[in-house]
Amino acid sequence: MIFDEPPENQAETLIHDRIDSSLHFRTKIPVGILGATGSVGQRLIQLLDKHPWFELVYLAASDKTNGKTYKEAVNWQLPTPLPEKAGKLLLKPCEPGVDCKIIFSALPAAVAGDVEVAFAKAGYVVISMAKSHRMDPDVPIMIPEVNADHLELVSKQPYGKSKGMIIAKPNCAAIGLALALRPLILEFGVKAVHVVTMQALSGAGFPGVPSMQLLDNIIPYIEDEENRLENEPHKILGEYKNGAIIPYACTISSSCTRVPVTEGHLEVVSVQLAEKPSAEEVIRAWEEFYPPVQELKLPSSPVKPLYYFSQKDLPQPKLQRDLDNGMAVSIGRLRKCQILDYKFVTLSHNTIRGAAGGALLIAEYLVKKGHVFW
Ligand SMILES: NC(=O)c1ccc[n+]([C@@H]2O[C@H](COP(=O)([O-])OP(=O)(O)OC[C@H]3O[C@@H](n4cnc5c(N)ncnc54)[C@H](OP(=O)(O)O)[C@@H]3O)[C@@H](O)[C@H]2O)c1
């Protein structure tokens, strides 16, 4: 329980009163997006269209688009049509005072920090895709399938009276890695990780990397990405105890590259495990991974968070990134490593599982658990 009132059972009753048997709310929860015109903002608008629980009522971006309709302001880059209702919304400043409860922040980190605090102080539930607050000791970096209990950290945030809060979603490359490591940690313990990423263009936002640099090329550097990939998983995979996260103790070494793929981060991972399981036992740990959040049947939950592919040339971005609406992580190519114990490949959709969809899943979890009152 994060706040004193209403009591959890009362909140749960309230929520259940508002959900009908087909998981639809009779009164939808109003939500807003900061950074609505960017890569992640567009993906959120696509995913929120016809969402059974949430209704998009507020959009904001930079000063240059303020006052325009979304349709006028956006350079829509997704293959599905721009949702009509979102297209008619007027872009407003990134300031509290708007009539919604949950704010998805897809702002660049340079501006997200202060803006997100202002919204949390004003009583909004802020779900952030930016890196600004991820390593703050009182901000959980949430993946509901991995660390739902970290939500308790929010009680340490200074916004209790207003009932506002900031919850971070992990770095887009850290999500696929943390989800693949979680069953290995639970079953065998992980001592060391070496990861090389091949990250999609959309991860750099829009318009992102100039085409002259990307065509026929790979860029072996993404600013600050290796730092995030080497630090965030310790917190994400850590244990919540006595009001703090005890970071998961293992060594992580990463190299991050940008490749000419539109969506889907592929990662080549080697691990050293504390126990010495067979390859079959490792695959079974992934295939049997069924975290408690799956029982909640949240609208954005994948059917299964992890899929193992035994076909020798899978997973591939073009073939597997949209699995379970882009919310599942695909794993393949498990084999012995001559330096550590095992190596494998993971793939996750960076703007869905790694950003917009991951943030929506957090919001749905908060609502279902009675932490959002409206
Ligand atoms: N792309 C991914 O795969 C991914 C994955 C995980 C996390 N993230 C994180 O999500 C955030 C958004 O990423 P993105 O890829 O969507 O970036 P993006 O395409 O560059 O979009 C940035 C958005 O922020 C707005 N913006 C820029 N400067 C602003 C300012 N000073 N005040 C208010 N709004 C401003 C832009 O509005 P205008 O159109 O008006 O300029 C645009 O809507 C970043 O923090 C990023 O690190 C991205």
PDBQT file of the ligand as one rigid body, heavy atoms in Angstrom, charges set to zero:
ROOT
HETATM    1  N1  LIG A 401      12.848   6.010 -29.218  1.00  0.00    +0.000 N 
HETATM    2  C1  LIG A 401      12.930   4.968 -28.381  1.00  0.00    +0.000 C 
HETATM    3  O1  LIG A 401      12.975   3.798 -28.796  1.00  0.00    +0.000 OA
HETATM    4  C2  LIG A 401      12.978   5.202 -26.901  1.00  0.00    +0.000 A 
HETATM    5  C3  LIG A 401      12.918   4.094 -26.069  1.00  0.00    +0.000 A 
HETATM    6  C4  LIG A 401      12.932   4.275 -24.684  1.00  0.00    +0.000 A 
HETATM    7  C5  LIG A 401      13.018   5.534 -24.161  1.00  0.00    +0.000 A 
HETATM    8  N2  LIG A 401      13.105   6.625 -24.983  1.00  0.00    +0.000 N 
HETATM    9  C6  LIG A 401      13.156   7.954 -24.356  1.00  0.00    +0.000 C 
HETATM   10  O2  LIG A 401      11.887   8.575 -24.576  1.00  0.00    +0.000 OA
HETATM   11  C7  LIG A 401      12.057   9.998 -24.714  1.00  0.00    +0.000 C 
HETATM   12  C8  LIG A 401      11.472  10.409 -26.070  1.00  0.00    +0.000 C 
HETATM   13  O3  LIG A 401      12.204   9.745 -27.103  1.00  0.00    +0.000 OA
HETATM   14  P1  LIG A 401      11.812   9.885 -28.639  1.00  0.00    +0.000 P 
HETATM   15  O4  LIG A 401      12.626   8.864 -29.318  1.00  0.00    +0.000 OA
HETATM   16  O5  LIG A 401      10.349   9.882 -28.790  1.00  0.00    +0.000 OA
HETATM   17  O6  LIG A 401      12.383  11.369 -28.975  1.00  0.00    +0.000 OA
HETATM   18  P2  LIG A 401      11.969  12.343 -30.167  1.00  0.00    +0.000 P 
HETATM   19  O7  LIG A 401      11.439  11.587 -31.323  1.00  0.00    +0.000 OA
HETATM   20  O8  LIG A 401      13.142  13.240 -30.376  1.00  0.00    +0.000 OA
HETATM   21  O9  LIG A 401      10.751  13.214 -29.554  1.00  0.00    +0.000 OA
HETATM   22  C9  LIG A 401      10.961  14.185 -28.555  1.00  0.00    +0.000 C 
HETATM   23  C10 LIG A 401       9.635  14.824 -28.143  1.00  0.00    +0.000 C 
HETATM   24  O10 LIG A 401       9.881  15.788 -27.115  1.00  0.00    +0.000 OA
HETATM   25  C11 LIG A 401       9.417  17.078 -27.537  1.00  0.00    +0.000 C 
HETATM   26  N3  LIG A 401      10.336  18.120 -27.075  1.00  0.00    +0.000 N 
HETATM   27  C12 LIG A 401      11.598  18.368 -27.466  1.00  0.00    +0.000 A 
HETATM   28  N4  LIG A 401      12.124  19.390 -26.780  1.00  0.00    +0.000 NA
HETATM   29  C13 LIG A 401      11.150  19.831 -25.948  1.00  0.00    +0.000 A 
HETATM   30  C14 LIG A 401      11.054  20.879 -24.990  1.00  0.00    +0.000 A 
HETATM   31  N5  LIG A 401      12.079  21.718 -24.740  1.00  0.00    +0.000 N 
HETATM   32  N6  LIG A 401       9.888  21.032 -24.310  1.00  0.00    +0.000 NA
HETATM   33  C15 LIG A 401       8.839  20.209 -24.537  1.00  0.00    +0.000 A 
HETATM   34  N7  LIG A 401       8.857  19.203 -25.439  1.00  0.00    +0.000 NA
HETATM   35  C16 LIG A 401      10.008  19.019 -26.125  1.00  0.00    +0.000 A 
HETATM   36  C17 LIG A 401       9.375  17.027 -29.058  1.00  0.00    +0.000 C 
HETATM   37  O11 LIG A 401       8.417  17.968 -29.508  1.00  0.00    +0.000 OA
HETATM   38  P3  LIG A 401       8.533  18.828 -30.869  1.00  0.00    +0.000 P 
HETATM   39  O12 LIG A 401       8.017  17.950 -31.979  1.00  0.00    +0.000 OA
HETATM   40  O13 LIG A 401       7.647  19.978 -30.600  1.00  0.00    +0.000 OA
HETATM   41  O14 LIG A 401       9.986  19.183 -31.033  1.00  0.00    +0.000 OA
HETATM   42  C18 LIG A 401       8.927  15.585 -29.270  1.00  0.00    +0.000 C 
HETATM   43  O15 LIG A 401       7.540  15.498 -29.056  1.00  0.00    +0.000 OA
HETATM   44  C19 LIG A 401      13.557  10.268 -24.577  1.00  0.00    +0.000 C 
HETATM   45  O16 LIG A 401      13.832  10.610 -23.249  1.00  0.00    +0.000 OA
HETATM   46  C20 LIG A 401      14.180   8.920 -24.929  1.00  0.00    +0.000 C 
HETATM   47  O17 LIG A 401      15.450   8.731 -24.357  1.00  0.00    +0.000 OA
HETATM   48  C21 LIG A 401      13.069   6.486 -26.341  1.00  0.00    +0.000 A 
ENDROOT
TORSDOF 0
